[in-house]
């Protein structure tokens, strides 16, 4: 990444991928059958349920890929800006409490799902 202060920084994509893979493993090796049955009842099949669990785990922190989250740590903010993340000057760290990454992630996911649904209706 270029600066010694962030050599051990875990990229967000890696965190999300790790979370999704862990969800697969939890489904396969830890989750009780009774819980799997409840989830499967809503999804239709064990395969769909397992995939849904991994998807949700994999997107749980997508709100961290927003400028409001990125401004928290100066070194990381600067690195993300160098990599192309647009960081408006008006976003100050003090405003972050009004823009939690969980809420941002929900908005991102809802917008994406609407787009998927829109394109599915077109086909």
C-alpha positions as CSV (number, residue, x, y, z in Angstrom):
1,X,0.0,0.0,0.0
2,X,3.0,2.3,0.2
3,X,3.1,3.5,3.8
4,X,4.4,1.4,6.7
5,X,1.5,2.5,8.9
6,X,-1.0,0.5,6.8
7,X,1.0,-2.5,5.7
8,X,-1.2,-4.9,7.7
9,X,-4.5,-3.3,6.6
10,X,-7.1,-5.8,5.4
11,X,-8.8,-4.6,2.3
12,X,-12.6,-4.5,2.5
13,X,-13.1,-6.9,-0.4
14,X,-11.0,-9.5,1.5
15,X,-13.1,-9.0,4.7
16,X,-16.3,-9.5,2.7
17,X,-15.0,-12.5,0.9
18,X,-13.8,-14.0,4.2
19,X,-17.2,-13.4,5.8
20,X,-19.0,-15.1,2.9
21,X,-16.7,-18.1,3.0
22,X,-17.1,-18.4,6.7
23,X,-20.9,-18.3,6.3
24,X,-20.6,-21.3,4.0
25,X,-18.6,-23.1,6.5
26,X,-21.0,-22.3,9.4
27,X,-23.9,-23.6,7.3
28,X,-22.0,-26.8,6.5
29,X,-20.4,-27.5,9.9
30,X,-22.1,-25.7,12.7
31,X,-25.6,-24.4,12.1
32,X,-28.2,-26.8,13.6
33,X,-30.6,-28.6,11.2
34,X,-33.5,-27.0,13.0
35,X,-32.3,-23.5,12.0
36,X,-31.4,-24.7,8.5
37,X,-35.0,-25.9,8.1
38,X,-36.5,-22.6,9.1
39,X,-34.3,-20.7,6.6
40,X,-34.9,-23.3,3.9
41,X,-38.7,-23.0,4.4
42,X,-38.4,-19.3,3.3
43,X,-35.9,-19.9,0.5
44,X,-37.2,-23.1,-1.0
45,X,-34.0,-25.3,-1.0
46,X,-31.0,-25.9,1.2
47,X,-28.7,-24.7,-1.7
48,X,-30.6,-21.4,-2.0
49,X,-30.6,-21.0,1.8
50,X,-26.8,-21.6,2.0
51,X,-26.2,-19.1,-0.8
52,X,-28.4,-16.5,0.8
53,X,-26.5,-16.8,4.1
54,X,-23.2,-16.4,2.3
55,X,-24.5,-13.5,0.3
56,X,-25.8,-11.6,3.3
57,X,-22.5,-12.3,5.2
58,X,-20.6,-11.1,2.1
59,X,-22.4,-7.8,1.8
60,X,-22.8,-7.0,5.5
61,X,-20.1,-4.2,5.5
62,X,-20.5,-2.7,2.0
63,X,-21.4,0.6,3.6
64,X,-17.7,0.8,4.6
65,X,-16.9,1.5,0.9
66,X,-18.4,5.0,1.2
67,X,-16.8,8.4,1.7
68,X,-18.6,8.9,5.0
69,X,-16.8,5.8,6.4
70,X,-13.5,6.4,4.6
71,X,-12.9,9.8,6.3
72,X,-12.4,8.2,9.7
73,X,-8.7,7.4,9.4
74,X,-6.6,9.9,7.6
75,X,-4.0,7.4,6.3
76,X,-6.6,5.1,4.9
77,X,-8.7,8.0,3.5
78,X,-5.7,9.3,1.6
79,X,-4.8,5.8,0.3
80,X,-8.4,5.3,-0.9
81,X,-8.5,8.7,-2.5
82,X,-5.2,7.8,-4.4
83,X,-6.9,4.6,-5.6
84,X,-9.9,6.6,-7.0
85,X,-12.5,6.9,-4.3
86,X,-14.1,10.3,-4.6
87,X,-14.1,12.0,-1.2
88,X,-16.1,15.2,-1.2
89,X,-14.5,17.9,0.9
90,X,-17.8,18.6,2.8
91,X,-17.8,15.3,4.5
92,X,-16.2,15.7,7.9
93,X,-15.4,13.0,10.4
94,X,-17.8,14.8,12.8
95,X,-20.7,14.1,10.5
96,X,-20.0,10.4,10.4
97,X,-22.4,9.6,13.3
98,X,-25.2,10.8,11.0
99,X,-24.1,8.4,8.3
100,X,-23.4,5.0,9.9
101,X,-22.0,2.4,7.5
102,X,-24.8,0.0,8.3
103,X,-27.4,2.4,7.0
104,X,-25.3,3.2,4.0
105,X,-24.9,-0.5,3.3
106,X,-28.7,-0.9,3.5
107,X,-29.2,1.9,1.0
108,X,-26.6,0.5,-1.4
109,X,-28.1,-3.0,-1.2
110,X,-31.6,-1.8,-1.7
111,X,-30.6,0.3,-4.8
112,X,-28.7,-2.7,-6.2
113,X,-31.7,-5.0,-5.7
114,X,-34.0,-2.5,-7.3
115,X,-31.7,-2.5,-10.3
116,X,-31.6,-6.3,-10.5
117,X,-35.4,-6.4,-10.3
118,X,-35.7,-3.7,-13.0
119,X,-33.4,-5.6,-15.3
120,X,-35.2,-8.9,-14.6
121,X,-38.5,-7.3,-15.5
122,X,-37.1,-6.1,-18.8
123,X,-36.0,-9.6,-19.8
